[in-house]
Amino acid sequence: MVIKKFQAKTEAEAIVLAKKELGDDITVIHSRNVKPKGFFSFFKKMLVEITVAKDEENVKSEKDNIKEGVAAIDAARAAAEEKAATVKSAAPKPEKAKNEVNASADAEKRAVEARLDNIQNLLEQKLSVQEKEKKAEPEKNVKQEADDLKTKELMDFTKLLYNTLIDNEVDEKFANELIGEVEQNFGSNVNVEHILSHIYQKVILKFGKPETIEPAERNAKAVFFIGPTGVGKTTTLAKLASRFKLTDNKRIALFTTDTYRISATDQLKTYANIMGVPFHVIYTPEELVEEYERYKDYDYILIDTAGHSPHNTEQKEDMEKFIHVLEGVAQTENYLVLSATTKYKDLLKICDVYREMTGYRLIFTKLDETECHGNLLNVRMHTMAPMSYVTNGQNVPDDIEVFNPQNAVKRLLGG
């Protein structure tokens, strides 16, 4: 009895493969779902494997068929010789007729032998090839085992990278996208270093080049800091103001439109007094335009705004008026300040609400308060807004820096 296994997407397809090779009279003795072999197989769909049986007496190997073919040729050659001898013995006695019959029999015999020789040569060549392939099979099996071991190691390493991304709270769809791109770009000769380098470069490209605050071509640039309450907008504004004033020697003024929280106003006023820069509380959009005109020969006007609930329509409308009132009057930029400790779903909601109001760049705060930095990539991929700055502490002006894609990717991939 011959027993073989066949794999396909469905059981029906596997049976078709089995019948194609062994014939219709087969018996399916077992069926199961199996993982596909090969690189990144843990991301692929399961296959169906069937085990079939067929009586050995009904199955002949190709080698046996070739040998039987050679034997048949020998039998045919013998029959041709016997036929020629019979023709000669039965030929008429007159000399001329006898010679004609013998010539005809010899010609037929030579034609048959020529055809049989050609067929035999072809069969013997094929049999020789099969013998060589059979001798080479042990070496082939060793190479296959080595390839299988390498594939398993690569799969284990790639799965480790995938799990590291997930542990860092990278959204599953983005992690799958990254791993899928590796599968599309590498063949069986890929190694661990190539996988790591490829993913490293891919994530850096997805973060993109950071975009920071630069001077306007003329007049003061108006920079709005927007975002929910408690993410550190006021402290972030103060850190940047200190750098512009003390390090870059820029002329700056500080405004706030946050009239809801007295503590935030007092905090920013204190920073302004320490740095010796102008500070104003802005109550209406019209007042914002007036105050801008007073300081338009400065380098930057940094504007703190009130945080608001995504569900508070009135606060949202007020915010929009302040953000858009300087359009056409000044060059403006908006920076959405987010905390790296905020839950992913909440971050997406915040980003969507502010995106309905205006375009923005991204600042992430409180990186020192979390071990998981996947939200930076999640928000970047969700909004495609440029990354700008990150903060990692409360010290003014030290604990802020321009977003560094390389450092971020190292943290995401476990260092």
KEFILO-69757 format. One record per residue: residue in one letter; x, y, z of N, C-alpha, C, O in turn. Coordinates in pm, whole numbers, plus 50000, padded with zeros to 5 digits. Layout:
<nodes>
aXYZXYZXYZXYZ...
</nodes>
This chain:
<nodes>
m500854988050000500005000050000500885012450000501915012950068v500475022549922501185035349917500395045649998499185047049980i501095052850087500465063350169501215076450144502435076950158k500475087050107501095100050080500245111150139499045109550163k500905122850161500215134650213500175145550107501115147050029f499085153050105498925164150011498365176150086497525174550175q498825188350051498355200650116497765210250013498265211349901a496705217050053496075227249968495265236550057495185234550178k494655246749996493855256250073492605249650130492185253050241t492015240150054490825233150101491025218150084491925213750013e490175210350152490275195850141489985191249998490635182049948a489015197749932488645193949796489835195849701490095187349615e490565207049718491735209449633492825199249660493515194949567a492985195249786494005185249820493665171649756494555164649708i492385168149755491955155449694492225155549545492635145449488v491985166949481492255168149337493735165549309494075158649213l494635171349394496065169049377496415154249393497225148849318a495785147849493496065133649518495635124949400496375116149357k494435127449348493935119449234494775121749110494965112649030k495265134049093496085137048976497355128748975497835124648870e497915126249096499165118749103498955103749114499695095949054l497915099449192497765085049222496595078349149496485066149150g495735086549088494565080649025493325082149111493405086749225d492175078049056490905080249125490675070949243489995074649339d491235058749237490935048749340491835050649462492675042249492i491625062049533492365064849654491405065349772490195066949755t491955064049891491155064750014491745075250106492925074550141v490925085250146491375095550241491295089650382490205086350430i492455088450449492455082050582492605092250695492395088950812h492985104950660493125115050766493115128950704493585130850592s492585138650777492565152550732492785161650853492215159250960r493615172050835493875181250946494315194950891494725196050776n494225205250976494695218650942496145219950985496505215851096v497005225650899498415227250930498845241350894498255247850808k499915246050962500485259050928501315257750801502005247650784p501255267450712502095266850591503555268250627503895275150723k504425261850551505845262850576506385275450510505745281250423g507585279650554508225290950488508305303150577507795303250690f508955313250525509215325750597507925333050630507065334650542f507755337650757506585345250801505295337250790504225343150772s505365323850800504155315750783503135318250892501955315250874f503585323951008502615325951117501645337251086500675339251159f501905344850976500955355150935500015350050825499105357250783k500235337550778499445332450665498325323350714498335318650828k497345321050626496205312750659496605297950666497575293750603m495845290350743496115276050759495835268550629494995272750548l496545257450610496295248550497495615235850547495625232850666v495025228450453494425215550485495365204650433495755204750317e495715195150520496575184050480495785171050488495185168050592i495765163550379495095150550381496135139550363497145141250295t495845128050426496665116150408495825105850333494745102150377v496335101250219495575091850135496345078850121497565078450138a495615068150091496205054950073495735048949942494625051649896k496605040749880496245033649758497005020449755498175019949793d496335009849709496984996749702498234997549616498205003049506e499344991849668500624993049598500614986049464501324989949371e499784975549454499754968049328499174976549215499384973449097n498444987049251497874995749148498765007649117498445015649029v499885008849188500745020549169502115015849126502795008549199k502515020049011503845016648962504705029148961504255040048926s505945027449001506845038848997507235041648853507125033048766e507675053748830508095057448694509275048948651509435045448534k510115045448750511275036948718510815023348668511365018148571d509805017548734509275004648691508695005648551508874996748468n507985016648525507395018348391508475018948284508305013548175i509595025748316510675026748219511265012948191511505009248076k511485005348300512034991848281511094983148198511534975548111e509794984348226508844976548146508874980948000508724972847909g509074994147978509154999147841510344993247767510234989447651v511504992547836512694986647774512454971947740512844967247633a511814964647832511524950447806510594948947686510764939847605a509614957947675508684957347562509404959847431509084953747329i510394968847434511174971647312511924959147270511954955647152d512554952447368513294940147336512364929747275512734922847180a511154928647330510174919047277509764922847135509604914147049a509584935747111509194940246977510294937546876510024933846762r511544939546918512664937046827512734922146791512974918546676a512514913546893512534899146867511414895146772511594886746684a510244901346790509114898246702509394902546559509014895746464a510084914146545510404918946410511374909446341511234906646222e512364904546417513324895046358512634882046318512914876346212e511714877446404510984865046373510124866846249510024857846165k509514878846237508664881346121509494881345993509074876045890a510694887646001511554888245883511984874245842512044871245722a512294865645939512724851945909511594844145844511804836245752t510354846545896509194839445840508944843445696508644835245610v509074856645673508864861545535509864855345440509524851345328k511124854645487512174849045401511904834245370512074829745257s511474826745474511264812345454510064809745366510004799545296a509084818845369507874816845290507964822945153506994822445077a509114828845116509244835744988509294825844873509774814744892p508804829444749508854820844630510304817444595511214824944630k510514806044525511834801044495512554808444384513784809644389p511834813744281512574820644174513504830944237513164837644334e514724831844176515774840044236515414854644248515654860844352k514824860544140514494874844141513444878044246513594887644321a512404870044250511324872544349511854870544490511504877844583k512724860444504513304857744636514104869644687514014873544804n514914875544594515734887044633514864899144671515174906444765e513774901044596512884912444625512224910844761512114920644836v511794898844794511134896544923512134898545038511814904945138n513354893045020514364894645125514724909245148514894913645262a514844916745039515174931045052514074938445126514354946945211s512824935145094511694941845161511664938545309511424947345393a511904925745342511894921545483513034928145560512864932445674d514224928745493515354935145562515094950045586515444955245692a514494956745490514204971145505513214973345618513394982545698e512164965245627511164966745734511804964245870511514970945969k512714953945872513374950745998514244962346046514254965946164r515014968445947515884979745984515074991746032515484998646125a513934994345970513085005746011512545003746152512535012946234v512094991346179511564988446313512654989746417512434995546524e513854984346385514954984946481515394999346508515735002846621a515375007746402515765021746421514815028846515515245036246604r513515026546495512525032846584512675027646727512625035446822l512855014646742513005008846875514275013946945514265016447066d515375015346867516615020546926516445034646980516935037947087n515735043146903515495056946947514715057347078515045064647171i513655049047082512825048747202513625043547321513535048847431q514405032947297515185027147406516215037147460516415038147580n516855044447368517845054447412517215064947502517775068747605l516035069647462515345079747542515005074347681515205081147781l514485062147685514115056247813515325053947902515275056248023e516405049347843517605046847922518225059847975518765060348086q518125070447893518615083447941517825088348063518395093248160k516505086748055515665091048165515945082648290515975087948401l516145069548272516445060848384517775064848449517915064548571s518765068748365520065073148417519925085848501520555087148606v519095095148453518865107648527518245104648663518625110548764q517265095348664516605091848790517585085648889517515088249009e518495077348838519485071148926520395081748989520725080849107k520795091848908521645102648960520895110849065521455114649168e519615113649035518815121549131518655114049262518665120049370k518505100949253518345092849374519605093349459519535093949581k520795092949392522045093649465522245107249529522865108449635a521715117749465521895131449516520905135049625521035145449689e519915126449648518855129749745519375131849887518905141149952p520315123849938520815126350074521385140450090521115147250190e522195144949989522755158549996521635168849993521685178850065k520625166449907519495175649897518735176350029518305187150070n518575165150096517865164850224518615172750331518005179550413v519945171850331520755179350427520565194250406520415201850502k520595198450278520415212750247519025217350287518855228350339q518015208850262516645212450298516495214150449515825223350496e517125205150525517075206250670517715219250718517205225750810a518845223050655519515235550692518625247450659518525256950737d517985247050541517085257950501515895258950596515475269950633d515365247550635514225247450728514615253450863513845260850924l515825249950910516295255151038516475270351032516105277551125k517045275150921517245289550905515895296650899515715307250960t514955290850826513615296950815512955297950952512345308050984k513085287351032512495287651166513125298551252512435305751325e514455299651243515135309951322514675323951282514435332551367l514535326151150514085339251102512645342051144512305353351180m511825331751140510435333351183510375336751331509595345451373d511195329951411511205332651555511665346851584511105353651670f512685351451510513205364851531512165375451491511975385351561t511515373251377510515382751329509325383151424508755393851449k508955371651476507855371351573508255378751701507415385151764l509525377751739510015385151855509885400251832509445407451921l510265404851713510125419051681508665423351685508335434051738y507795415051629506365418051628505835419351772505125428851804n506205409751856505735410151995506305422152070505635427752157t507545426152036508135438052099507335450552064507085459052150l506945451651937506115463151895504785463151970504325473552017i504165451451980502875450452049503045453852197502205460752255d504105448952259504365451952401504575466952422504275472152530n505075473952321505265488352329503985495852291503985508052274e502875488252279501545493652252501425499952113500625509152093v502205494952018501975498551879500695491551834500495479751864d499835498851764498575493051718498855480551634499785480351553e498045470151654498265457451586498285458951434499075452351367k497415467651379497375468951233498665475251179499105471851069f499275484251256500535490251212501685480351227502585479951143a501655472251333502695462051351502625451751238503655447751184n501425447451204501245438051093501705444050961502305437150878e501435456750942501845463650820503365463550806503895461050698l504055466450915505515466650913506095452850884506995451350801i505585442650954506085429050934505745424250793506555417350730g504555427850744504165423950609505085429750503505365423250403e505555441950524506465448150429507805440950425508465440450321v508215435250538509445427350541509275414950453510165411550375e508145408250466507875396050390507875398850240508355390650162q507365410250200507285413550057508645416849997508835415249877n509585421350078510835426450026512025417050039513105420049989f511835405450106512965396450122512595382350080511465377850093g513635375350027513465361349990514035352250096514235356350211s514305339750056514775329750153516205332250200516635326450300n516955340950129518345343450167518485354750269519595358850300v517365359750321517415370750417518025365850549517905354150584n518685375050621519195371450754518645380950858517945390550827v518965378050984518425385751097518795400551086517975409251112e520055403251048520505417251039519695424950936519355436550958h519375418450823518585425150719517175428350769516645439050741i516575418950841515225421150893515215433050988514385442050977l516155433051083516215443751182516475457251115515815467151147s517425457551023517755469950954516575475050873516295487050870h515875465850807514735469650723513615475850807513085486350772i513265469250917512195474551001512625487851064511825497251073y513865488551106514395501051164514225512651066513725523251103q514645510550942514535521150842513075524250807512715535750786k512255513850802510835515850770510145524750873509395533850837v510395522151002509725529951106510255544351106509485553751127i511545546051082512095559651072511405567450960511055579050977l511225560850845510545567450733509105570850766508585581150725k508445561950841507055564550876506935576350974505965583850968f507905577951063507895589551152508135602451073507555612851103g508975601650972509255613450891510215623150959510605621151074k510575633450887511485643650938510715653251028509655658150988p511215656151147510505665351237510455679551180511385683951112e509365686351210509195700351167509045708951291508155706651373t509915718851305509975726951427509635741551397509385745251283i509635749651502509285763751490510475771551433511565771651490e510235777951319511255786151255510695800251234509475801851227p511545810551225511045824251207510245825851079510475818850980a509305835251082508525838450962509395846350864510425851950902e508955846650739509715854250639509695869150673510675876250649r508585873750729508525887650776507505888450889506555880650895n507705898050977506855899851094506935887751188507645878051161a506215888651297506275878051398505465865851356504385867051297k505995854251386505215841951364504345839551487504845839651600a503045837351464502115834351574502005819251589501585812251497v502385814151706502435799751731501395796251838501515800851952f500385788151803499345783951896499675770251953500055761051881f499535769052084499685756152151498285751552192497645757652278i497825740752130496475735852151496535721752209497555715052200g495425717352268495385703852324494515703452448494105713852499p494235691552499493365690052615494025695052743495225697552747t493225696452846493725700852976494635690253039494365678253029g495705694753104496535685653182497655678953107498355670653165v497865682052979498925675452903500255682952912501285677652871g500235695152966501485702552982501715713252876502855716052840k500615719152824500775729552721501565741552773502505746052708t501175746552890501795758752943503275756652972504105765252940t503625745353033505025742453064505835740652935506975745252925t505245733952836505925732052708506185745452640507275747752587l505195754152641505355767552584506495774852655507325781252589a506545773952788507575780952864508975775552831509925783252823k509095762452812510385756452778510895761952645512055765652632l510005762352544510405767352413510705782352419511655787152356a509885789652495510115804152509511495806852568512195815952524s511875799052669513185800852732514315798252632515295805652630r514165788052552515195785152453515315796352350516415800952318f514155800852300514185811552200514815824252257515565831152188k514485827252382514955839652443516415838552489517225847252456l516745828152564518055827252627519125821252538520285825352543t518755811352455519735804552370519835811052232520935813552182d518685813652171518675818952034518615834152028518745840151921n518415840452145518375855052152517285860952061517515870951993k516105854652061514975859451983514095868652068514075867752190r513385877552000512405886252067511065879152068510525875951962i510525876652186509275869052196508295876252289508675884052376a507005873252266505935877752355505055865652385504895856852301l504495865352506503645854152548502215859052566501965868752637f501275852052501499835854852516499165842252571499665831152554t498025844252637497175832852674495725836452648495275847452679t494985827052591493535828552572492785819952673491565819052669d493535813652764492915804852864492445813252982493185815453078t491195817852975490605825653085489795816853179489145821953271y489835803653156489085794353241489895790453365489325787753471r491245789953351492075785253462493025796453505493965799853434i492745802053620493575812953673494995808053700495955815453682s495125795553743496445790153777497345789753655498545792453665a496775786253537497575785653415498045799653376499185801553332t497155809553392497515823453360498635828353452499595834453405d498515825553581499535829753676500865822953648501935829053660q500805810153610502025802653582502775808853463503985810853470l502055811953355502705817553237503215831653264504265835553214k502465839253343502895852753378504205852253456505095860553435t504325842553546505555840953623506745838153532507805844153548y506545828953436507615825953341508005838353262509185840953241a506995846253218507265858353140508095868353221509025874453169n507755869953348508485879253434509935874853453510845883153452i510145861653471511495856453489512345859153365513515862853375m511745857253246512485859153121512545873653078513345877352993g511675882153138511645896253099511045898352963511555906352884v509925891252933509265892752803507825897152826507275894752934p507195903752726505805908252740504855896452760505065885652706f503785898852837502755888652860501385895552860501215906152920h500405889352791499055894852786498015883752791498195873152730v496925886352864495755877552864494815882652756494465894452754i494415873752666493565877452552492155872052577491965860152602y491165881052571489785876952601488935874852477487975867152481t489255881552367488445880352246489355878752124490515882852129p488845873052017489635871951894490085885651842491195887051792e489215895751855489575909151808490755914751887491625921351831e490775912152017491885916752100493195909952060494265915852070l493085897452016494275890251972494905897051851496125898251842v494065901551759494575908651641495255921651682496315925051630e494635928951775495195941751820496565939751886497505947151858e496645929951973497915927652043498995922551948500175925751964y498595914851850499575910251752500195922151680501415922551658e499375931851643499875943551572500915951051655501825957251600r500775950651787501725957551875503105950851874504125957351893y503095937751851504355930151863504765923351732505545913851732k504235928251621504485921151495505925922351447506335915051357d506705931551506508115932351469508985922951552510205922851538y508345915151641509085905051719509335892751630508885892051516d510065883051685510315870451612509155860651630508655854951533y508745858851756507675849151783506675854851883507045861951976i505405851551861504375853551962503815839751994503165833551909l504055835052115503645821652157502325822852233502225830452329i501305815352189499945817252240499455804452307499265794252240d499245804952436498665793852512497155794152493496565804952482t496525782552490495065781952471494435773252579495115765752648a493135774352591492415766452691492185752252641491835750052525g492405742752730492025729052698490525727552707489875734252786h489965718752626488505717052631488145702452607488925694852550s486965698952651486455685452631486065683652484485525692852423p486325671952428485905669352290484395670452271483905672052159h483655669652381482195670052372481615683952399480395685752389n482465693952432481995707452463482005715752335483045721052294t480835716952272480725723852144481035738652156481675744352067e480595745052264480805759452281482295762752291482775772052226q483045755152374484475757452387485205755052254486145762152219k484745744952181485345741952051485175753551955486115757151883e483985759651952483735771051863484585783051903485095790051816d484735785552033485585796552079487035794352036487705803651991m487495782052051488865778952013489095781551864490105787451826e488165777351780488295779351636488415794151601489195797851513k487645802751668487685817151641489075822851669489595830651590f489665818851781491005823851815492055818751714492925826351671i491945805951678492955799851591492945806351452494005808351392h491775809551402491665814151264491655829351248491745834351136v491565836851358491405851351346492665858051286492555868751225l493835852151304495055858251252495405853851109496405858351053e494575845251052494835840950914494715852950821493735860350826g495705854850737495735866550650496415878550713496785888050644v496575878050847497245888950919498685885050950499595893350941a498885872350988500215867751029500445853550978499495846550943q501705849450976502025835450949501825827751079502435831051180t500965817551076500615810351198500985795451187501055789851078e501215789351302501415774951312500715769851437500665776851539n500185757751430499475751751542500195739051586500565730651503y500395737651716501075725951771500135719051870499785724451975l499735706751834498865698851921499725691852025500575683551992v499505695252152500305689552262499535677752321498385679052363l500195666052322499565653752371500465647152474501695648452469s499855640152568500615632652667500825618252620499875611752575a502045613452630502355599552590501685589452682501635577552650t501165594052798500525584952893499015583552868498355575552934t498455591352774497015590652746496675577752673497475573052591k495525571952701495105559552636494965561752485494575572452440y495285551252409495315552152264493985556852206493965565752120k492885551052251491575554752196491255569452226490675576352142d491645574052343491405588052377492255597252290491805607952248l493485593152262494345601152176493745602652037493755613551979l493215591751984492625592351850491435601951848491255609451752k490625601551952489475610551961489925625051966489385633651897i490925627852049491465641652061491995646451927491695657551883c492775637951861493365641751732492285644751629492395654451554d491255636651626490175638651529489415651651555489055658751462v489165654651683488425666851718489215679251675488645688351616y490505679651704491295691251668491555691951517491725702851461r491585680451452491775680551307490575686651236490705692251127e489395685651298488215692151241488335707351246487715714451168m489155712451341489315726851356490445732451272490315743251213t491575725051265492755730551198493795719851176493725709051234g494775722951090495945714251076496905716951191496855727551253y497795707351218498715709151332499935700251317499975690851237r500945703551399502095694851419501985688851559501185693351641l502795678451586502635670851710503765673151809504935672651774i503375675851935504315676152047503845665852150502695666052192f504745656852190504405646852292505135650252422506335652952422t504375650052532504935652852664504935640152751504335630052715k505635640952863505635630552967506185617152920505725606652964l507175617552830507805604952788508515598152904508745586052901d508865605953007509535600253124508575592853215509005586153309e507275594053189506285587753276505705574853220504755569453277t506255569853110505765557353053506905549452992507885555152943e506775536252995507755527452932507355523952789508165518752712c506125526952754505585523152622505445535652534504705544852568h506165535752423506165547352335505455544652202505625552152106g504665533852197503975530352074502965540852029502675541951910n502425548652125501435558652087502005569551997501265575551920l503305572052005503905581951916503755577451771503375585451684l504045564551745503885559351609502415558251571502045561351458n501575553951666500145552551636499525565751592498825566251491v499795576451668499215589451636499785594851506499065600551424r501085593251488501705597751362501055590651243500725597151144m500875577351251500275569851142498805573351123498305573351010h498115576251231496675579451224496445593351163495525595151084t497265603151201497025616951158497895621151040497525630050964m499065614751025500095618750929500545633150951501115639450862a500295638451073500775651751109502275650951140502715640851195p503055661251108504495660851133504805660251283504145666851363m505815652351318506335652351455507155665051475507745670251380s507205669951600507925682451625508845681351746510055680151731y508265681851868509065681551991508555670552084507415665952072v509425666552178509015657652287509585663252418510645669552418t508875660752529509375664952660509485652752750508735643052735n510425653352843510665641752931510945646153075511805640453141g510215656253123510365660953259509765674753274509245680453178q509835680253396509215693153426510195704753426509775716253438n511485702053415512475712853424512405722153303512395717753188v512365735253332512335745453228513705752253227514145756953332p514415752853112513965748852978514555735652932514495732552813d515135727653023515985716452984515235704452925515695698452827d514105700952983513475687952950512595688552826511415685052831i513175693152716512465693152588513515691652478514625696752491e513165684852371514095683152259513305681052131512135677352133v513975683452020513365680551890513195665451879514085657851918f512065661151828511795646851812512895640451729513235645351621n513455629351780514515622051711513985608351668513785599651752p513745606351537513175593551492514035581451528513505570951565q515355582951519516245571651549516095567051694515995555151721n516095576651786515925572951928514575566551953514475556952030a513535571951889512185566451908512115552051861511515543551927v512725549151745512665535651690513455525851778513035514451796k514595530351832515345521651923514515517652044514535506152088r513765527352097512905524252213511795514452172511465505152246l511225516552054510135507852009510595493451984509835483952005l511845491951939512375478651908513175472752024513925463152006g512995478552141513615472852259515085476052272515845468252329g515505487652218516915491652231517815485452128519025488052129
</nodes>
